């Protein structure tokens, strides 16, 4: 391991003054993940409707802004404490997951960007329009019991 490393200037950026080294190091991963899901995999188009789960999380904060910039209608789940912040980022609808089941109030969505897995992932399929898609980055969870192991939600 080298103490110093030389790279082309086009491959680096100055850390914004308000960010720590840890926060700045996290941005490329969360930003690239959001971009790849919304642009490369989902091919999100203007006027499409997208639900971004856990909008106040690292992925959600960036995904909301990207989806809005792409011209989508953006809904998200979060606690009530984060609603104003998420609306400032571009969320059109913020659903307080503590009080409201998103699968009971949303319908005809083109895309669900799932970051939670489990029950949220399972319920995501209920709000899709025909041909809509769910893209999850949470992975399938392995459940264990005394008698067997199984894949499931």
Secondary structure, DSSP 8 states (H G I E B T S, - for coil): --SS----GGG-----TTS-HHHHHHHHHHHHHHHIIIIIIS---TT-EEEESSTTSHHHHHHHHHHHHTT-EEEEEE-GGGHHHHHHHT-SEEEETTT--HHHH--SEEEEEESS-HHHHHHHGGGEEEEEEEEESS--EEEE-SS-EEEE-
